[in-house]
């Protein structure tokens, strides 16, 4: 079964189990598949790491669907552009489109109740801030799809970032990276440093961002391909910011 088959397995859970129902339903569907395939896994030598990554990928993808729908609703209405942005981001197999759409539509009925999803994902990836950054990147992408980020959407993004453990300064860095025009963005803000910081400190901050956000690392963490593509865009923004700082400082 594809990951989307497991993700949409949570639709009934979302409808019946409250805010955490979809995530729990998706993981339960995954565990059932794993139990059926247990003997094959033992014979083939497939370890638990692959199963764990797949379970995390299911929960992550399902949370993105719910959070994206609720964020889009936070300005009062979900626009056609936001729905199209969501569809472009996820390459859902035709046979699963109806069920994924059902989960999205169920979640977008109102903008409330998103905090438990954000909290559960924050707990799952507490030691992997780059994964949480990719989730926020997806939300930023959808928020700006209709040409403007509504104050309600910005507050949703800010609150979600804080739940994920980012500082207010960290949120400003993400906002600069995803919302500002590349030529107008402050490269120091994108790198999460101050203009008064030393060359060595800035270089260290840059290298840390590269390590945390490298697409290969996210791939090893089991993230969907759509988020690997977003990571490539973010790496380009980080590199461009550092190049701008080096040019300014004549490094």
Secondary structure, 3 states (H helix, E strand, C coil): CCHHHHHHCCHHHHHHHCCCHHHHHHHHHHHHHHHHCHHHHHHHCCCHHHHHHHHHHHHHHHHHHHHHHHHHHCCCCCCHHHHHHHHHHCCCCHHHHHHHHHHHHHHCCCCCCCHHHHHHHHHHCCCCHHHHHHHHHHHHHHHCCCCCCCHHHHHHHHHHHHHCCCCHHHHHHHHHHHHCCCCCCCHHHHHCCCCCCCHHHHHHHHHHHHHHHCHHHHHHCCCCHHHHHHHHHHHHHHHHHHHHHHHHHCC
